[in-house]
Amino acid sequence: MAIAQFTLLGTQCQWLIAHCVLDSDLLVPYLSRGKILFKGSSTVSCLTTMLSGTPMRICGRISKNGILSYRLDIHIPPDQWDLS
């Protein structure tokens, strides 16, 4: 039996988790009946980007000036990853 090991970057893990949640149909009953409230995190930003087709960037930072959006656009869909 062949065995393979691979390593994912943090952002790649977030996108993988988002894909798994959508593929599991976990959200189907909730999406069909109304609204879902998502608690902000970088993984949830990936999930909401996949659901809406628009980067939501809801993984903000809390500072002394209030809540700020994330400075870098780390939420690039997997089909646009530059792995070179």
BELPECOR-V379670 format. One line per field, one symbol per residue. phi: phi as a letter, one per 30 degrees, with the letter a starting at -180 (. if undefined). A space follows every 10 residues. Layout:
phi=???
This chain:
phi=.dbbbbbcde dddddddddd ddddiecedd ddclcbccdd addddddddd dcibddhccd ccbdcjdbdd dcddcceedc dccd
